[in-house]
Amino acid sequence: MYDASPIRLPAGLSNIFPGNRKNHSPACLKLSALYRLSVRSTEWIKISAQKPHDSKFLPDLNQLKGSLFLFDLGYFSHTFLHQLCEIGVWFVCRLKANSVPIITKVVKGVAKRHIGRPLDKNVNLRGMIVEVWAKLNLPGTKSLEVRLIGFRFPLTKEYRWYVTNMPSSMALAEWIYPIYRLRWQIELFFKSIKSMLYADQITSENENIVLATAYSSILASLIANSIIIEYAVVSAKIELKSVTAQRITFVFSQIAHDLAKCILKKDISPKNFINNLKTLLPLLVCPNRKRRPTSLEIVATFDSI
């Protein structure tokens, strides 16, 4: 999954790290990251000024071939979806409101007489889940056929549309929304490094100090994932589907001081540190999971269906 998050800086850095909002955030850097959920860690990170558009900072998409890629509306374009298909990347994302897909096949929730027509407000929808195939226009005369799934939300009584190139043999229509919700994990990653690792508390107007603080937070996150996941899975037998990036960082923040002392003392077998870590491992599991399963746990059940 891929996303970006802003980090506000002192106004004196506006020439180096210009922000999008002169009154609220005249200086702001942007942290862009490619987050791999299977290992709860980042694979690619880029720090830049906030002002350039998010789509200008993307990792090498070829490394995602065969993977499922989740991203938000900030990166949506018909051309980008076509590029992912050409590479061989599976994706799930939201459909932008100004897109005008042309229905090519009806699966459920739409009368077949609408085939060949735009999927807009003139199309009568029925049911909690609507599924169609449609083509998106590309530059020139080309088009891209994608699968669209609409979910009707009871509170608003409106449909929210999602786009994927995965056929139903790979993912049932009712799976698409829970799968897309997994994108929230990268938001938790950003939240954890900004709140618990203090990346959003930069007060210096020195560019080098700003970058050192940001990279230190990222490095701490990588160390936290490496150490804690190993002990969680091997020693405590905790399933990864119950663990989020935010809880990993929370546990790490409780033992970071002890780890720093071990490093300074060059202690390669820190028994006290390991014992303290083991006592904190139960905190990795969300206490609410007994009342309701997490998104990770919901998606994990799909393999058994």
N, C-alpha and C positions, 0 to 999 in steps of 0.2 A: 504494500500500500504506500501511497505517496501523498505528501501534503507539505505545507509550509506554515510557519507561525511567526508573528512579529515579536520583537523584544524592544521595548522602549528604552531610549538612551537620553542622556542629558542634552539639552538643546544646542550646546556648543559643538556638537558633532554633526550638525545638520548638513554641513558641506561634504562630509565624508560618507555619512550614512543618511541620506535624505529620506524622510518619511512621506507617507501619502497625505497626511493631514497636518497642515502647517500650524494650526492652533492647538490641536490635541497632542500630536506626535511629530514635531518638526524633525526629530532625529530618531531613526528606528532601523534596526537591522532585521533581516529576515533569515530564519533558519529553515532550510528546505531539507527534507529527509526522505529516504526510501527505507521503509520499515518492514522487516520480514517477520511475520507473525509466528512462524514455526519455531523460531529461535528467540523471540521476544527481544530483538535487537535491530539496530540500524545497520544497513549495508552501504549506504552512501549518504553523505551530508555535505551541504554547501551553505556557507555563510555569505550574505550579500546585503546591500542596501535594500530597503523595503520597496522603494519606488518602482523598479523594473517589474514587469508583469511576471507572475509565478511561472507561466509557461516557458519563459526564457531560461529557466534553470531546471533542466531535466537530466536524470542519469542516462547512461547508455541503455536504451530500451532493448537492445539485442540480448542483454543478460537476463531479460525476463521471459524469454521464449519458453513456452510450455507452462508458465506460471499463471496464477490468477491475480490480476492487478486491480486494485480498488483505488478510486480517486474521486474527488468532489467536482462540483460544477465549475470551479475556477480553471480547470484544465480541459473542459469539454469543448470539442469541436468535431465536426464531421470528418475533417481531414486527419485529426489525431486518432480517432477511432479506426479509420481506414489504415493508418500507419501501424497501429497495434495488430490489426488483422493480418496485414502483410507480413509482419515479423513472426506471427504465430503466438501472440499473447492473448490469453483469455481475460475478459474484463467484465466488471459490473460497475455502473455509475448511474447518476441521475440523468434524466432527460431535460435539457434546457427548455425553458418555456417558449422561446422564440423558434425552436425547431419545428418544422412542418413535415413529419414523416408521412409517407404515402403507404397505406395498408396494402400488403401483397398477399397475406394469408391470415385467416382468422382461426384461432384455436378455441377461444371461449370468451363470452362476455360481449361480443359484437356481432350484429347481423352480417351475414356474408354479402349482402347487397352493398356494403360499404367498401368492399375490395376495390382498389384503384382510386379511392378517395383519400383526402388528407385526414389524419387523425386529429380532429379539432373538436370544438364545442358542439358542432352540428351532428356528431356521432353519438347516438344513444348507447350508454354503457350500462351493463347490468351485472350484478354479482359483486362479491367482495374482492375477487381477483379477476382481472381481464388480461388476456394474453393474445397478442397478434405478432405477426412478422411484418416488417415495413422497410421501405427503402429511404435512405437519407441522401440528399443530393450532395454531390461532390463538385469541385470546380470543373467546368466544361460540361460534357454530357454524361459523365459517369455517375454511378450511385453505389451505395453500400447497403446491403440488406442486413438488418439486425433484428433481434428479438426484443419486443417491448412487453413489459409486465406492469400493469397498473394495480395498485393496492388502494382500496377505498378505506379512508380513515373515518371512523364513526363520528368523531367530534366535529370535524369540518364537513363531513359528507362529500368530500372531494377525493379525486384519485391522484395519487402521486406515482409518477412514471419512472421506471428504471430500464436501462438499456444494457443488453449483454449480447455477446456472440456465442455463448454456450448453448448448445441445443438441449432439449428436454431430457435427452438420454444422459446428460451430464448433471443437470440441475433442474429439479422440478420448479414450477412457477412459484409455489409457496416458499421455496427455499431462498429466493432472490433477496427479499427484504432482510431476513436474518443475516445473510451473507454480507450484504452491504453495511449492515450495522457494525460489522467487525472493524470497519474503518475508524470507528471511535477509538480503537486501541492506539492509533498513532496520535490522536488528540490527547490521550492520557499520557503518552510518552512526552509530548511537549509540555503538558501541565506539570509533570513530575520534575523535569529538569529545570523548569522556571521557578517552581514554588519550593521544592525540597532541596534542590541543588543550587538555588540562588542565582540562576542565570538572568532573572529579570530584576535583580537588585544591583545593577551596575550604576555607580555614581561618578566614576572617573570620566574625564573628557580626553583621556589619553587613548589613542587608537589601539596601541599595543596592549594596554591593560584590558580594554574591552574585549579584544579578540582572545586574549589569554584566559579571561574569565569564562567566555562562551565555550571555548574549546575544553577548558577544564571541566565544565559541567557535562559536556558530551563524553569526555573520557571517563569521568566518574560513572556515568550511566553504563558505558560499555563494561567497565570493571564489575559493576553491580550485577549485570546480567550474567557475566562469565562465572562469577563466584557463586552467586545465590542460586541460579538455576541448577548448577551442578549438584549442590548440596540438597536442594529441594527435591530433585528427581531421584538422585542416587541414595541419599541418606534418609530423607523423610518420606520417600515414596509418594510425593505430592504430584498429582497429574497437572500437566501444563495448562490444560483447558480451564483450570480453576484459578490461574494466575494472570494478573494484568501487569502492564508496565509500571503503572502507578504504585502498586503494592510492592513490586520489586524495589523500586527506588525508595519507598518508605522504610522498608526493612534495612536497606543499605545505609540510609541516613542515621539509623540507630547504632550502626557498628562502624561507621566510617572513621571515627576518631581512633578506635581500637586498631583498625587496619593500618592507619597512618603510623601509629606507634610501632607496629610490627615491621613495617617497611623501613622506618628509620633505624630500628635496632637490627635490621637484616635477619630477622627471626623467620626461618623457613618452615618451622613447625609450631605455629602459635596455638597452643592448646586452649588457652583462655578465650582467644578470639573465636575459634571454631565452636567451642561450647556455647558462647554467647549467641553465635549465629544460629545454632541448632534450636535454642530456646525461642528464638524469634520467628522461625520458619512457619509456625501455625498462622502468623499474621498475614502470610501471603494469600491465604484463602479468604475470599469475601464472606463476611458473616451473614449476608443476606441470601446466600446461595441455597440455604435450607428452605427458605420461603419461596424463592423463585430462581430458576436456573439463569446463569449468565448467558450472554450471546455466544460466547465461546463454547459453552456446554451444549447449547441448542444446536449449533452447527456441527458439533462433534457427533451428534446422534444421526446425522444424515447418512453417514456411511452404512448404518445398520438398517436403513429403510429398504 
